[in-house]
């Protein structure tokens, strides 16, 4: 039976620089370092004939391109052939050219003429390199400016889509916060009151950044539209699964957790590939799990979702988190883990909700650097 990762068809993606910028940069590097070859041809006892000087300039520029390619593209294995070619290639090339008689091309020109040709070649290459590098810089500045503008817009949109939650509705208090790991995240926290019922939900779109943020916004819109009409949690997840499956790439998915709190002091809940909902029992001080039993949204179009029920007593607190909080790693590479998070929650869950939130967020931030979006929602029953 295939694993969940097999079914997600996940594969690593390499960041590729824009082709135009890469071409400008590499061409500029070639012409910037080509004059070294012209200078070498000028100081070789007698100046070399113009053809050999031109070949020497091409070789110098090509060697520089090899070094630049290895570091700029982060393909460090290229350093091995570049170093070998730099050491053995030029002597073999020039020996072959002399043997074929090509080294004599331009030998009838006097030393002063040869020096003038080499100097002109070096100057032309330097000017070309300077111009191309400047065009590259201006092109990148323009691209970065456009990117920065788009990112600023994405940040403003994200703040509107995922504001902090501070809700008091009937017998329930809700406090939530979502922190993206980049300019725009794929986590979603939201709450919507329908009559006497309060629906609270958390979603975590795979990945992070603008792409995940777009899918997150689509999920929020679908949820709000669906909840405008009376629907069960099973129906909500089924419809969301169809939306995510139809409108996203095969390697994208979203985990989802929702709680429907009513007036009778109990809740309905449903999860799709999400971490378990943690429930703190004020009467006993224990923490129980409401576990997930379903695939994330967007994996299988025919997945059947079911909702569960849980009694919630006065003072009981529910906690929903995304995996960005429990998967933070220490400098030694140790993951925080759900068990440590559950223990911290149990030790502070009877405190005021803002204090509980700060304690849990501090636990994650002190353990390691945030590498993924982090979201946390607390739901407490405060009345009969």
FENFEN-V674263 format. One record per residue. N is the residue number from 1. RES is the residue in one letter. PHI is phi in degrees with one decimal (* if undefined). PSI is psi in whole degrees, -180 to 180 (999 if undefined). D_FIRST is the distance of its C-alpha to the first C-alpha in whole Angstrom. Layout:
n=N res=RES phi=PHI psi=PSI d_first=D_FIRST
n=N res=RES phi=PHI psi=PSI d_first=D_FIRST
This chain:
n=1 res=X phi=* psi=130 d_first=0
n=2 res=X phi=-67.1 psi=146 d_first=4
n=3 res=X phi=-75.7 psi=170 d_first=7
n=4 res=X phi=-61.7 psi=-41 d_first=9
n=5 res=X phi=-62.7 psi=-38 d_first=12
n=6 res=X phi=-61.7 psi=-40 d_first=10
n=7 res=X phi=-73.2 psi=-21 d_first=10
n=8 res=X phi=-81.4 psi=-16 d_first=14
n=9 res=X phi=55.9 psi=43 d_first=15
n=10 res=X phi=-80.4 psi=140 d_first=17
n=11 res=X phi=-147.4 psi=146 d_first=19
n=12 res=X phi=-68.7 psi=149 d_first=23
n=13 res=X phi=-121.3 psi=136 d_first=26
n=14 res=X phi=-97.1 psi=135 d_first=29
n=15 res=X phi=-72.8 psi=125 d_first=33
n=16 res=X phi=-110.5 psi=125 d_first=35
n=17 res=X phi=-66.8 psi=155 d_first=39
n=18 res=X phi=-57.7 psi=137 d_first=41
n=19 res=X phi=-63.5 psi=-41 d_first=42
n=20 res=X phi=-62.2 psi=-45 d_first=45
n=21 res=X phi=-64.4 psi=-42 d_first=46
n=22 res=X phi=-63.1 psi=-43 d_first=44
n=23 res=X phi=-62.5 psi=-46 d_first=47
n=24 res=X phi=-61.0 psi=-45 d_first=50
n=25 res=X phi=-63.9 psi=-49 d_first=49
n=26 res=X phi=-65.7 psi=-40 d_first=48
n=27 res=X phi=-65.0 psi=-41 d_first=51
n=28 res=X phi=-62.4 psi=-41 d_first=53
n=29 res=X phi=-63.5 psi=-43 d_first=52
n=30 res=X phi=-57.5 psi=-51 d_first=53
n=31 res=X phi=-72.3 psi=-27 d_first=57
n=32 res=X phi=-68.3 psi=-38 d_first=57
n=33 res=X phi=-96.3 psi=-11 d_first=57
n=34 res=X phi=-59.8 psi=-36 d_first=58
n=35 res=X phi=-57.6 psi=-22 d_first=62
n=36 res=X phi=-59.4 psi=-41 d_first=61
n=37 res=X phi=-63.7 psi=-40 d_first=62
n=38 res=X phi=-64.0 psi=-40 d_first=65
n=39 res=X phi=-65.4 psi=-39 d_first=66
n=40 res=X phi=-61.6 psi=-43 d_first=65
n=41 res=X phi=-64.6 psi=-25 d_first=67
n=42 res=X phi=-78.5 psi=-27 d_first=70
n=43 res=X phi=-108.8 psi=13 d_first=71
n=44 res=X phi=-84.9 psi=70 d_first=70
n=45 res=X phi=63.9 psi=-94 d_first=74
n=46 res=X phi=-93.6 psi=143 d_first=75
n=47 res=X phi=-57.2 psi=139 d_first=73
n=48 res=X phi=-69.8 psi=157 d_first=70
n=49 res=X phi=-59.0 psi=158 d_first=71
n=50 res=X phi=-61.9 psi=-35 d_first=69
n=51 res=X phi=-66.8 psi=-42 d_first=66
n=52 res=X phi=-66.7 psi=-35 d_first=65
n=53 res=X phi=-64.2 psi=-39 d_first=65
n=54 res=X phi=-65.8 psi=-42 d_first=63
n=55 res=X phi=-62.8 psi=-41 d_first=61
n=56 res=X phi=-62.5 psi=-38 d_first=61
n=57 res=X phi=-65.9 psi=-42 d_first=60
n=58 res=X phi=-63.1 psi=-42 d_first=57
n=59 res=X phi=-63.0 psi=-43 d_first=56
n=60 res=X phi=-63.1 psi=-45 d_first=56
n=61 res=X phi=-64.2 psi=-38 d_first=54
n=62 res=X phi=-68.3 psi=-40 d_first=51
n=63 res=X phi=-61.4 psi=-43 d_first=51
n=64 res=X phi=-61.7 psi=-38 d_first=51
n=65 res=X phi=-63.0 psi=-39 d_first=48
n=66 res=X phi=-61.5 psi=-46 d_first=46
n=67 res=X phi=-63.8 psi=-43 d_first=47
n=68 res=X phi=-63.7 psi=-40 d_first=46
n=69 res=X phi=-62.5 psi=-42 d_first=43
n=70 res=X phi=-62.0 psi=-42 d_first=41
n=71 res=X phi=-87.9 psi=-41 d_first=42
n=72 res=X phi=-68.0 psi=-41 d_first=42
n=73 res=X phi=-90.9 psi=-2 d_first=38
n=74 res=X phi=57.8 psi=37 d_first=37
n=75 res=X phi=-108.5 psi=78 d_first=37
n=76 res=X phi=-69.3 psi=-17 d_first=39
n=77 res=X phi=-63.5 psi=-21 d_first=38
n=78 res=X phi=-66.4 psi=-20 d_first=40
n=79 res=X phi=-61.7 psi=-34 d_first=43
n=80 res=X phi=-63.3 psi=-56 d_first=43
n=81 res=X phi=-64.6 psi=-32 d_first=44
n=82 res=X phi=-64.3 psi=-45 d_first=46
n=83 res=X phi=-65.3 psi=-42 d_first=48
n=84 res=X phi=-64.2 psi=-44 d_first=49
n=85 res=X phi=-67.5 psi=-37 d_first=50
n=86 res=X phi=-65.0 psi=-34 d_first=52
n=87 res=X phi=-80.6 psi=-42 d_first=54
n=88 res=X phi=-105.9 psi=-22 d_first=54
n=89 res=X phi=-67.7 psi=-54 d_first=54
n=90 res=X phi=-58.6 psi=-47 d_first=57
n=91 res=X phi=-58.6 psi=-42 d_first=59
n=92 res=X phi=-65.8 psi=-42 d_first=58
n=93 res=X phi=-63.9 psi=-49 d_first=58
n=94 res=X phi=-69.4 psi=-35 d_first=62
n=95 res=X phi=-62.9 psi=-42 d_first=63
n=96 res=X phi=-64.6 psi=-43 d_first=61
n=97 res=X phi=-63.0 psi=-42 d_first=63
n=98 res=X phi=-65.2 psi=-39 d_first=66
n=99 res=X phi=-65.3 psi=-35 d_first=66
n=100 res=X phi=-81.6 psi=-3 d_first=65
n=101 res=X phi=87.4 psi=1 d_first=68
n=102 res=X phi=-73.8 psi=-21 d_first=67
n=103 res=X phi=-66.9 psi=-19 d_first=68
n=104 res=X phi=-84.8 psi=-8 d_first=71
n=105 res=X phi=-63.9 psi=121 d_first=71
n=106 res=X phi=87.4 psi=6 d_first=73
n=107 res=X phi=-72.8 psi=-18 d_first=75
n=108 res=X phi=-72.7 psi=-11 d_first=78
n=109 res=X phi=-78.9 psi=143 d_first=78
n=110 res=X phi=-70.1 psi=168 d_first=79
n=111 res=X phi=-60.6 psi=-41 d_first=78
n=112 res=X phi=-64.3 psi=-38 d_first=79
n=113 res=X phi=-66.4 psi=-40 d_first=77
n=114 res=X phi=-64.1 psi=-43 d_first=74
n=115 res=X phi=-60.1 psi=-40 d_first=74
n=116 res=X phi=-64.6 psi=-41 d_first=74
n=117 res=X phi=-65.2 psi=-46 d_first=71
n=118 res=X phi=-62.7 psi=-42 d_first=69
n=119 res=X phi=-64.5 psi=-41 d_first=70
n=120 res=X phi=-65.0 psi=-40 d_first=70
n=121 res=X phi=-63.6 psi=-44 d_first=66
n=122 res=X phi=-63.2 psi=-43 d_first=65
n=123 res=X phi=-64.6 psi=-44 d_first=67
n=124 res=X phi=-62.0 psi=-41 d_first=65
n=125 res=X phi=-66.5 psi=-40 d_first=61
n=126 res=X phi=-63.7 psi=-43 d_first=62
n=127 res=X phi=-63.7 psi=-45 d_first=63
n=128 res=X phi=-61.7 psi=-44 d_first=60
n=129 res=X phi=-63.0 psi=-42 d_first=58
n=130 res=X phi=-62.2 psi=-45 d_first=59
n=131 res=X phi=-63.9 psi=-46 d_first=59
n=132 res=X phi=-66.3 psi=-41 d_first=55
n=133 res=X phi=-64.6 psi=-39 d_first=54
n=134 res=X phi=-66.5 psi=-40 d_first=56
n=135 res=X phi=-63.1 psi=-41 d_first=54
n=136 res=X phi=-59.8 psi=-45 d_first=51
n=137 res=X phi=-63.1 psi=-45 d_first=52
n=138 res=X phi=-65.0 psi=-40 d_first=53
n=139 res=X phi=-62.7 psi=-44 d_first=50
n=140 res=X phi=-68.3 psi=-38 d_first=48
n=141 res=X phi=-61.3 psi=-43 d_first=50
n=142 res=X phi=-63.8 psi=-43 d_first=50
n=143 res=X phi=-65.4 psi=-42 d_first=46
n=144 res=X phi=-67.1 psi=-37 d_first=46
n=145 res=X phi=-62.9 psi=-45 d_first=48
n=146 res=X phi=-62.3 psi=-42 d_first=46
n=147 res=X phi=-62.9 psi=-43 d_first=43
n=148 res=X phi=-62.4 psi=-39 d_first=45
n=149 res=X phi=-63.4 psi=-44 d_first=46
n=150 res=X phi=-65.6 psi=-38 d_first=43
n=151 res=X phi=-67.4 psi=-41 d_first=41
n=152 res=X phi=-60.5 psi=-41 d_first=44
n=153 res=X phi=-63.8 psi=-42 d_first=44
n=154 res=X phi=-62.1 psi=-39 d_first=40
n=155 res=X phi=-64.0 psi=-42 d_first=41
n=156 res=X phi=-65.2 psi=-41 d_first=44
n=157 res=X phi=-63.6 psi=-42 d_first=41
n=158 res=X phi=-62.0 psi=-41 d_first=38
n=159 res=X phi=-64.6 psi=-33 d_first=41
n=160 res=X phi=-74.6 psi=-37 d_first=42
n=161 res=X phi=-75.9 psi=-34 d_first=38
n=162 res=X phi=-128.0 psi=68 d_first=37
n=163 res=X phi=-75.1 psi=162 d_first=41
n=164 res=X phi=-64.7 psi=147 d_first=41
n=165 res=X phi=-103.6 psi=128 d_first=41
n=166 res=X phi=-141.0 psi=100 d_first=44
n=167 res=X phi=-130.5 psi=135 d_first=44
n=168 res=X phi=-124.3 psi=114 d_first=46
n=169 res=X phi=-137.0 psi=108 d_first=45
n=170 res=X phi=60.9 psi=-120 d_first=47
n=171 res=X phi=-87.8 psi=6 d_first=45
n=172 res=X phi=-125.4 psi=144 d_first=43
n=173 res=X phi=-119.0 psi=138 d_first=43
n=174 res=X phi=-129.8 psi=133 d_first=40
n=175 res=X phi=-134.7 psi=129 d_first=40
n=176 res=X phi=-147.6 psi=152 d_first=38
n=177 res=X phi=-148.2 psi=143 d_first=38
n=178 res=X phi=-130.5 psi=128 d_first=35
n=179 res=X phi=-119.6 psi=113 d_first=36
n=180 res=X phi=-72.2 psi=150 d_first=35
n=181 res=X phi=-83.8 psi=-15 d_first=34
n=182 res=X phi=-134.6 psi=-162 d_first=36
n=183 res=X phi=-62.2 psi=-33 d_first=38
n=184 res=X phi=-139.9 psi=136 d_first=36
n=185 res=X phi=-112.0 psi=173 d_first=32
n=186 res=X phi=-107.1 psi=5 d_first=29
n=187 res=X phi=-86.1 psi=147 d_first=30
n=188 res=X phi=-133.7 psi=132 d_first=31
n=189 res=X phi=-126.4 psi=139 d_first=33
n=190 res=X phi=-163.2 psi=162 d_first=36
n=191 res=X phi=-146.3 psi=146 d_first=37
n=192 res=X phi=-145.2 psi=130 d_first=39
n=193 res=X phi=-99.6 psi=127 d_first=41
n=194 res=X phi=-122.2 psi=101 d_first=41
n=195 res=X phi=62.5 psi=-123 d_first=44
n=196 res=X phi=-88.9 psi=0 d_first=44
n=197 res=X phi=-107.4 psi=144 d_first=40
n=198 res=X phi=-119.7 psi=118 d_first=39
n=199 res=X phi=-100.3 psi=126 d_first=35
n=200 res=X phi=-121.6 psi=132 d_first=34
n=201 res=X phi=-141.8 psi=152 d_first=31
n=202 res=X phi=-133.0 psi=132 d_first=29
n=203 res=X phi=-128.7 psi=150 d_first=27
n=204 res=X phi=-135.9 psi=103 d_first=26
n=205 res=X phi=-78.7 psi=139 d_first=25
n=206 res=X phi=-59.1 psi=140 d_first=23
n=207 res=X phi=81.7 psi=-172 d_first=25
n=208 res=X phi=-153.7 psi=175 d_first=29
n=209 res=X phi=98.7 psi=-169 d_first=32
n=210 res=X phi=-63.0 psi=-41 d_first=34
n=211 res=X phi=-60.2 psi=-47 d_first=30
n=212 res=X phi=-66.1 psi=-35 d_first=29
n=213 res=X phi=-64.6 psi=-37 d_first=32
n=214 res=X phi=-63.9 psi=-45 d_first=32
n=215 res=X phi=-64.4 psi=-39 d_first=29
n=216 res=X phi=-60.0 psi=-44 d_first=30
n=217 res=X phi=-62.5 psi=-38 d_first=33
n=218 res=X phi=-64.6 psi=-42 d_first=32
n=219 res=X phi=-64.0 psi=-43 d_first=30
n=220 res=X phi=-62.5 psi=-44 d_first=33
n=221 res=X phi=-61.2 psi=-43 d_first=35
n=222 res=X phi=-63.8 psi=-40 d_first=32
n=223 res=X phi=-63.1 psi=-49 d_first=32
n=224 res=X phi=-65.4 psi=-39 d_first=36
n=225 res=X phi=-65.1 psi=-42 d_first=36
n=226 res=X phi=-69.5 psi=-35 d_first=34
n=227 res=X phi=-78.9 psi=-9 d_first=36
n=228 res=X phi=-65.7 psi=-26 d_first=39
n=229 res=X phi=-105.5 psi=148 d_first=38
n=230 res=X phi=-60.1 psi=130 d_first=38
n=231 res=X phi=-151.2 psi=153 d_first=34
n=232 res=X phi=-80.1 psi=163 d_first=31
n=233 res=X phi=-65.7 psi=-35 d_first=29
n=234 res=X phi=-61.4 psi=-44 d_first=26
n=235 res=X phi=-64.8 psi=-38 d_first=28
n=236 res=X phi=-61.4 psi=-49 d_first=28
n=237 res=X phi=-66.3 psi=-37 d_first=25
n=238 res=X phi=-62.6 psi=-45 d_first=24
n=239 res=X phi=-67.4 psi=-41 d_first=27
n=240 res=X phi=-62.5 psi=-40 d_first=26
n=241 res=X phi=-60.8 psi=-41 d_first=22
n=242 res=X phi=-65.1 psi=-40 d_first=24
n=243 res=X phi=-64.6 psi=-50 d_first=26
n=244 res=X phi=-65.5 psi=-40 d_first=24
n=245 res=X phi=-63.4 psi=-42 d_first=21
n=246 res=X phi=-75.9 psi=-32 d_first=24
n=247 res=X phi=-110.7 psi=7 d_first=27
n=248 res=X phi=-125.0 psi=165 d_first=25
n=249 res=X phi=-66.6 psi=157 d_first=23
n=250 res=X phi=-59.9 psi=-26 d_first=19
n=251 res=X phi=-92.5 psi=10 d_first=19
n=252 res=X phi=-110.1 psi=145 d_first=21
n=253 res=X phi=-155.5 psi=175 d_first=20
n=254 res=X phi=-144.0 psi=131 d_first=22
n=255 res=X phi=-86.1 psi=155 d_first=21
n=256 res=X phi=-150.5 psi=139 d_first=24
n=257 res=X phi=-139.1 psi=135 d_first=26
n=258 res=X phi=-140.4 psi=149 d_first=29
n=259 res=X phi=-130.6 psi=132 d_first=31
n=260 res=X phi=-113.4 psi=111 d_first=34
n=261 res=X phi=-99.9 psi=129 d_first=37
n=262 res=X phi=-109.5 psi=-165 d_first=40
n=263 res=X phi=-92.4 psi=-8 d_first=43
n=264 res=X phi=-94.9 psi=6 d_first=42
n=265 res=X phi=83.4 psi=11 d_first=41
n=266 res=X phi=-124.1 psi=171 d_first=37
n=267 res=X phi=-130.5 psi=157 d_first=34
n=268 res=X phi=-106.1 psi=149 d_first=31
n=269 res=X phi=-146.1 psi=154 d_first=28
n=270 res=X phi=-149.9 psi=143 d_first=25
n=271 res=X phi=-132.1 psi=149 d_first=23
n=272 res=X phi=-133.3 psi=93 d_first=20
n=273 res=X phi=71.2 psi=9 d_first=18
n=274 res=X phi=-91.4 psi=163 d_first=21
n=275 res=X phi=-60.4 psi=154 d_first=22
n=276 res=X phi=-62.6 psi=149 d_first=24
n=277 res=X phi=-79.0 psi=130 d_first=27
n=278 res=X phi=-95.2 psi=134 d_first=30
n=279 res=X phi=-121.9 psi=120 d_first=33
n=280 res=X phi=-93.5 psi=123 d_first=36
n=281 res=X phi=-90.0 psi=111 d_first=38
n=282 res=X phi=-63.9 psi=-30 d_first=42
n=283 res=X phi=-73.9 psi=-29 d_first=43
n=284 res=X phi=-117.4 psi=-19 d_first=41
n=285 res=X phi=79.6 psi=7 d_first=40
n=286 res=X phi=-91.4 psi=161 d_first=36
n=287 res=X phi=-118.7 psi=126 d_first=33
n=288 res=X phi=-112.6 psi=160 d_first=30
n=289 res=X phi=-105.1 psi=140 d_first=27
n=290 res=X phi=-105.7 psi=98 d_first=26
n=291 res=X phi=-80.7 psi=160 d_first=22
n=292 res=X phi=-86.5 psi=142 d_first=20
n=293 res=X phi=-131.4 psi=15 d_first=17
n=294 res=X phi=-133.1 psi=159 d_first=16
n=295 res=X phi=-69.8 psi=157 d_first=15
n=296 res=X phi=-62.7 psi=165 d_first=17
n=297 res=X phi=-68.5 psi=137 d_first=20
n=298 res=X phi=95.1 psi=4 d_first=19
n=299 res=X phi=-93.7 psi=-58 d_first=15
n=300 res=X phi=-123.8 psi=123 d_first=15
n=301 res=X phi=-66.8 psi=-23 d_first=18
n=302 res=X phi=-103.5 psi=17 d_first=17
n=303 res=X phi=-60.8 psi=135 d_first=16
n=304 res=X phi=-103.6 psi=123 d_first=19
n=305 res=X phi=-104.3 psi=146 d_first=21
n=306 res=X phi=-128.7 psi=150 d_first=23
n=307 res=X phi=-106.1 psi=155 d_first=26
n=308 res=X phi=-119.6 psi=173 d_first=27
n=309 res=X phi=-125.9 psi=150 d_first=31
n=310 res=X phi=-148.3 psi=132 d_first=32
n=311 res=X phi=-76.0 psi=137 d_first=36
n=312 res=X phi=-126.0 psi=120 d_first=38
n=313 res=X phi=-87.3 psi=171 d_first=41
n=314 res=X phi=-61.8 psi=127 d_first=44
n=315 res=X phi=88.6 psi=-9 d_first=43
n=316 res=X phi=-66.2 psi=147 d_first=39
n=317 res=X phi=-130.2 psi=132 d_first=38
n=318 res=X phi=-102.9 psi=145 d_first=34
n=319 res=X phi=-129.1 psi=127 d_first=33
n=320 res=X phi=-122.2 psi=128 d_first=30
n=321 res=X phi=-132.0 psi=161 d_first=29
n=322 res=X phi=-101.2 psi=163 d_first=27
n=323 res=X phi=-69.1 psi=-12 d_first=25
n=324 res=X phi=-62.6 psi=-23 d_first=28
n=325 res=X phi=-82.3 psi=-38 d_first=30
n=326 res=X phi=-93.1 psi=-13 d_first=28
n=327 res=X phi=-98.7 psi=8 d_first=26
n=328 res=X phi=-61.8 psi=142 d_first=30
n=329 res=X phi=-114.7 psi=142 d_first=30
n=330 res=X phi=-72.5 psi=167 d_first=34
n=331 res=X phi=-54.9 psi=-26 d_first=36
n=332 res=X phi=-83.8 psi=-2 d_first=34
n=333 res=X phi=90.5 psi=11 d_first=31
n=334 res=X phi=-88.4 psi=130 d_first=30
n=335 res=X phi=-78.6 psi=144 d_first=28
n=336 res=X phi=-61.2 psi=-52 d_first=30
n=337 res=X phi=85.7 psi=155 d_first=27
n=338 res=X phi=-70.6 psi=-33 d_first=27
n=339 res=X phi=-62.6 psi=-44 d_first=28
n=340 res=X phi=-66.2 psi=-37 d_first=31
n=341 res=X phi=-68.0 psi=-40 d_first=31
n=342 res=X phi=-63.4 psi=-43 d_first=31
n=343 res=X phi=-63.5 psi=-42 d_first=34
n=344 res=X phi=-65.4 psi=-39 d_first=36
n=345 res=X phi=-64.1 psi=-43 d_first=36
n=346 res=X phi=-62.6 psi=-33 d_first=37
n=347 res=X phi=-78.3 psi=-18 d_first=40
n=348 res=X phi=-127.5 psi=1 d_first=41
n=349 res=X phi=-65.5 psi=-18 d_first=40
n=350 res=X phi=-85.5 psi=-6 d_first=43
n=351 res=X phi=-75.1 psi=175 d_first=45
n=352 res=X phi=-60.6 psi=146 d_first=46
n=353 res=X phi=-56.6 psi=-43 d_first=43
n=354 res=X phi=-59.6 psi=-36 d_first=44
n=355 res=X phi=-69.2 psi=-40 d_first=45
n=356 res=X phi=-61.2 psi=-46 d_first=41
n=357 res=X phi=-61.1 psi=-48 d_first=40
n=358 res=X phi=-63.1 psi=-38 d_first=42
n=359 res=X phi=-63.3 psi=-44 d_first=41
n=360 res=X phi=-72.2 psi=-40 d_first=37
n=361 res=X phi=-65.9 psi=-38 d_first=37
n=362 res=X phi=-65.7 psi=-37 d_first=40
n=363 res=X phi=-58.3 psi=-46 d_first=37
n=364 res=X phi=-68.7 psi=-45 d_first=35
n=365 res=X phi=-67.8 psi=-33 d_first=37
n=366 res=X phi=-75.9 psi=-21 d_first=39
n=367 res=X phi=-77.9 psi=-38 d_first=36
n=368 res=X phi=-175.0 psi=173 d_first=35
n=369 res=X phi=-71.3 psi=142 d_first=35
n=370 res=X phi=-72.3 psi=121 d_first=34
n=371 res=X phi=-112.6 psi=-14 d_first=31
n=372 res=X phi=-137.4 psi=164 d_first=29
n=373 res=X phi=-58.9 psi=142 d_first=31
n=374 res=X phi=-126.3 psi=124 d_first=32
n=375 res=X phi=-134.7 psi=146 d_first=32
n=376 res=X phi=-147.5 psi=132 d_first=33
n=377 res=X phi=-130.3 psi=132 d_first=35
n=378 res=X phi=-114.6 psi=135 d_first=37
n=379 res=X phi=-128.7 psi=123 d_first=37
n=380 res=X phi=-127.2 psi=137 d_first=40
n=381 res=X phi=-85.4 psi=122 d_first=42
n=382 res=X phi=-119.1 psi=-3 d_first=46
n=383 res=X phi=-147.2 psi=168 d_first=47
n=384 res=X phi=-75.4 psi=999 d_first=47
